[in-house]
Amino acid sequence: MRTPALFLSLFASFAMAAQPEPTPEFTKDDARRILAAQDWQNITVIAVINGVSREKVASSSLSHALALAYRDGKWQDLKFDVYYDRDLGWFTYENGNAKFRIWNRDGYREIERHIGW
């Protein structure tokens, strides 16, 4: 009788170890900090919809946010998607001219293509 119990115990521990780490929830504070890194001011985050993008693609590593904010002398209603990466956390991006511009809750950075990359 000990063998089945030992087997079940070992199986359960392997099954739990094989499960990926859950994606942390995207919060209104995350959205506000990303928008602040994009130089928006007077930010009001209206809603955060976790698990779905603007195009209605469902994934735990996607979220959509709605906000009002001020920049360049005018108010804007903002609707934007964010993506989750274990290294970057929640982020949004633009790409073009062989570079990516990435904003996350810690700020902004550019990643450019270099010869030999």
Contact map, one row per residue, 1 for C-alpha under 8 A:
111110000000000000000000000000000000000000000000000000000000000000000000000000000000000000000000000000000000000000000
111111000000000000000000000000000000000000000000000000000000000000000000000000000000000000000000000000000000000000000
111111100000000000000000000000000000000000000000000000000000000000000000000000000000000000000000000000000000000000000
111111110000000000000000000000000000000000000000000000000000000000000000000000000000000000000000000000000000000000000
111111111000000000000000000000000000000000000000000000000000000000000000000000000000000000000000000000000000000000000
011111111100000000000000000000000000000000000000000000000000000000000000000000000000000000000000000000000000000000000
001111111110000000000000000000000000000000000000000000000000000000000000000000000000000000000000000000000000000000000
000111111111000000000000000000000000000000000000000000000000000000000000000000000000000000000000000000000000000000000
000011111111100000000000000000000000000000000000000000000000000000000000000000000000000000000000000000000000000000000
000001111111110000000000000000000000000000000000000000000000000000000000000000000000000000000000000000000000000000000
000000111111111000000000000000000000000000000000000000000000000000000000000000000000000000000000000000000000000000000
000000011111111100000000000000000000000000000000000000000000000000000000000000000000000000000000000000000000000000000
000000001111111110000000000000000000000000000000000000000000000000000000000000000000000000000000000000000000000000000
000000000111111111000000000000000000000000000000000000000000000000000000000000000000000000000000000000000000000000000
000000000011111111100000000000000000000000000000000000000000000000000000000000000000000000000000000000000000000000000
000000000001111111100000000000000000000000000000000000000000000000000000000000000000000000000000000000000000000000000
000000000000111111110000000000000000000000000000000000000000000000000000000000000000000000000000000000000000000000000
000000000000011111110000000000000000000000000000000000000000000000000000000000000000000000000000000000000000000000000
000000000000001111111000000000000000000000000000000000000000000000000000000000000000000000000000000000000000000000000
000000000000000011111100000000000000000000000000000000000000000000000000000000000000000000000000000000000000000000000
000000000000000000111110000000000000000000000000000000000000000000000000000000000000000000000000000000000000000000000
000000000000000000011111000000000000000000000000000000000000000000000000000000000000000000000000000000000000000000000
000000000000000000001111100000000000000000000000000000000001100000000000000000000001000000000000000000000000000000000
000000000000000000000111110000000000000000000000000000000000000000000000000000000000000000000000000000000000000000000
000000000000000000000011111000000000000000000000010000000000000000000000000000000000000000000000000000000000000000000
000000000000000000000001111101100000000000000001010000000000001000000000000000000000000001000000000000000000000000000
000000000000000000000000111111100000000000000001000000000000000000000000000000000000000000000000000000000000000000000
000000000000000000000000011111110000000000001011000000000000000000000000000000000000000000000000000000000000000000000
000000000000000000000000001111111000000000000000000000000000000000000000000000000000000000000000000000000000000000000
000000000000000000000000011111111100000000000000000000000000000000000000000000000000000001000000000000011000000000000
000000000000000000000000011111111110000000001001000000000000000010000000000000000000000000000000000000001000000000000
000000000000000000000000000111111111000000111000000000000000000000000000000000000000000000000000000000000000000000000
000000000000000000000000000011111111100000000000000000000000000000000000000000000000000000000000000000011110000000000
000000000000000000000000000001111111110000000000000000000000000000000000000000000000000000110000000000111110000000000
000000000000000000000000000000111111111100100000000000000000000000000000000000000000000000000000000000000000000000000
000000000000000000000000000000011111111110100000000000000000000000000000000000000000000000000000000000000000000000000
000000000000000000000000000000001111111100000000000000000000000000000000000000000000000000000000000000111111000000000
000000000000000000000000000000000111111100000000000000000000000000000000000000000000000000000000000000100001000000000
000000000000000000000000000000000011111110000000000000000000000000000010000000000000000000000000000000000000000000000
000000000000000000000000000000000011111111100000000000000000000000001110000000000000000000000000000000000000000000000
000000000000000000000000000000000001001111100000000000000000000000001110000000000000000000000000000000000000000000000
000000000000000000000000000000000000000111110000000000000000000000011100000000000000000000000000000000000000000000000
000000000000000000000000000000010011000111111000000000000000000000111100000000000000000000000000000000000000000000000
000000000000000000000000000000010000000001111100000000000000000000111000000000000000000000000000000000000000000000000
000000000000000000000000000100110000000000111111000000000000000011110000000000000000000000000000000000000000000000000
000000000000000000000000000000000000000000011111000000000000000011110000000000000000000000000000000000000000000000000
000000000000000000000000000100000000000000001111100000000000000011100000000000000000000000000000000000000000000000000
000000000000000000000000011100100000000000001111110000000000001111000000000000000000000000000000000000000000000000000
000000000000000000000000000000000000000000000011111100000000001110000000000000000000000000000000000000000000000000000
000000000000000000000000110000000000000000000001111100000001011100000000000000000000000000000000000000000000000000000
000000000000000000000000000000000000000000000000111110000111111100000000000000000000000000000000000000000000000000000
000000000000000000000000000000000000000000000000111111111111011100000000000000000000000000000000000000000000000000000
000000000000000000000000000000000000000000000000001111111100011100000000000000001100000000000000000000000000000000000
000000000000000000000000000000000000000000000000000111111000000100000000000000111000000000000000000000000000000000000
000000000000000000000000000000000000000000000000000111111000000000000000000000000000000000000000000000000000000000000
000000000000000000000000000000000000000000000000000111111100000000000000000000000000000000000000000000000000000000000
000000000000000000000000000000000000000000000000000111111110000000000000000000000000000000000000000000000000000000000
000000000000000000000000000000000000000000000000001110011111010000000000000000000000000000000000000000000000000000000
000000000000000000000000000000000000000000000000001100001111110000000000000000000000000000000000000000000000000000000
000000000000000000000010000000000000000000000000011100000111111000000000000000000000000000000000000000000000000000000
000000000000000000000010000000000000000000000000001000000011111000000000000000000011100000000000000000000000000000000
000000000000000000000000000000000000000000000000011110000111111100000000000000001111000000000000000000000000000000000
000000000000000000000000010000000000000000000001111110000001111110000000000000001110000000000000000000000000000000000
000000000000000000000000000000000000000000000001111111000000011111000000000000111100000000000000000000000000000000000
000000000000000000000000000000100000000000001111100000000000001111100000000001111100000000000000000000000000000000000
000000000000000000000000000000000000000000001111000000000000000111110000000011110000000000000000000000000000000000000
000000000000000000000000000000000000000000111110000000000000000011111000000011100000000000000000000000000000000000000
000000000000000000000000000000000000000001111100000000000000000001111100001111000000000000000000000000000000000000000
000000000000000000000000000000000000000111110000000000000000000000111110001111000000000000000000000000000000000000000
000000000000000000000000000000000000000111100000000000000000000000011111111100000000000000000000000000000000000000000
000000000000000000000000000000000000001110000000000000000000000000001111111100000000000000000000000000000000000000000
000000000000000000000000000000000000000000000000000000000000000000000111110000000000000000000000000000000000000000000
000000000000000000000000000000000000000000000000000000000000000000000111111000000000000000000000000000000000000000000
000000000000000000000000000000000000000000000000000000000000000000000111111100000000000000000000000000000000000000000
000000000000000000000000000000000000000000000000000000000000000000011110111110000000000000000000000000000000000000000
000000000000000000000000000000000000000000000000000000000000000000011110011111000000000000000000000000000000000000000
000000000000000000000000000000000000000000000000000000000000000001111000001111100000000000000000000000000000000000000
000000000000000000000000000000000000000000000000000000000000000011111000000111110000000000000000000000000000000000000
000000000000000000000000000000000000000000000000000001000000000111100000000011111000000000000000000000000000000000000
000000000000000000000000000000000000000000000000000001000000000111000000000001111100000000000000000000000000000000000
000000000000000000000000000000000000000000000000000011000000011110000000000000111110000000010000000000000000000000000
000000000000000000000000000000000000000000000000000010000000011110000000000000011111000001110000000000000000000000000
000000000000000000000000000000000000000000000000000000000000111000000000000000001111100001110000000000000000000000000
000000000000000000000010000000000000000000000000000000000000110000000000000000000111110111100000000000000000000000000
000000000000000000000000000000000000000000000000000000000000100000000000000000000011111111100000000000000000000000000
000000000000000000000000000000000000000000000000000000000000000000000000000000000001111110000000000000000000000000000
000000000000000000000000000000000000000000000000000000000000000000000000000000000000111110000000000000000000000000000
000000000000000000000000000000000000000000000000000000000000000000000000000000000001111111100000000000010000000000000
000000000000000000000000000000000000000000000000000000000000000000000000000000000001111111100000000000011000000000000
000000000000000000000000010001000000000000000000000000000000000000000000000000000111100111110000000000011000000000000
000000000000000000000000000000000100000000000000000000000000000000000000000000000111100111111000000001111000000000000
000000000000000000000000000000000100000000000000000000000000000000000000000000001110000001111100000001110000000000000
000000000000000000000000000000000000000000000000000000000000000000000000000000000000000000111110000111100000000000000
000000000000000000000000000000000000000000000000000000000000000000000000000000000000000000011111000111000000000000000
000000000000000000000000000000000000000000000000000000000000000000000000000000000000000000001111111110000000000000000
000000000000000000000000000000000000000000000000000000000000000000000000000000000000000000000111111100000000000000000
000000000000000000000000000000000000000000000000000000000000000000000000000000000000000000000011111000000000000000000
000000000000000000000000000000000000000000000000000000000000000000000000000000000000000000000011111100000000000110000
000000000000000000000000000000000000000000000000000000000000000000000000000000000000000000000011111110000000011110000
000000000000000000000000000000000000000000000000000000000000000000000000000000000000000000001111011111000000011100000
000000000000000000000000000000000000000000000000000000000000000000000000000000000000000000001110001111100001111000000
000000000000000000000000000000000000000000000000000000000000000000000000000000000000000000111100000111110001111000000
000000000000000000000000000000000100110000000000000000000000000000000000000000000000000000111000000011111111100000000
000000000000000000000000000001001100100000000000000000000000000000000000000000000000000111110000000001111111000000000
000000000000000000000000000001101100100000000000000000000000000000000000000000000000000011100000000000111110000000000
000000000000000000000000000000001100100000000000000000000000000000000000000000000000000000000000000000111111000000000
000000000000000000000000000000001100100000000000000000000000000000000000000000000000000000000000000000111111100000000
000000000000000000000000000000000000110000000000000000000000000000000000000000000000000000000000000011110111110000000
000000000000000000000000000000000000000000000000000000000000000000000000000000000000000000000000000011100011111000000
000000000000000000000000000000000000000000000000000000000000000000000000000000000000000000000000001111000001111100000
000000000000000000000000000000000000000000000000000000000000000000000000000000000000000000000000001111000000111110000
000000000000000000000000000000000000000000000000000000000000000000000000000000000000000000000000011100000000011111000
000000000000000000000000000000000000000000000000000000000000000000000000000000000000000000000000011000000000001111101
000000000000000000000000000000000000000000000000000000000000000000000000000000000000000000000000000000000000000111111
000000000000000000000000000000000000000000000000000000000000000000000000000000000000000000000000000000000000000011111
000000000000000000000000000000000000000000000000000000000000000000000000000000000000000000000000000000000000000001111
000000000000000000000000000000000000000000000000000000000000000000000000000000000000000000000000000000000000000011111
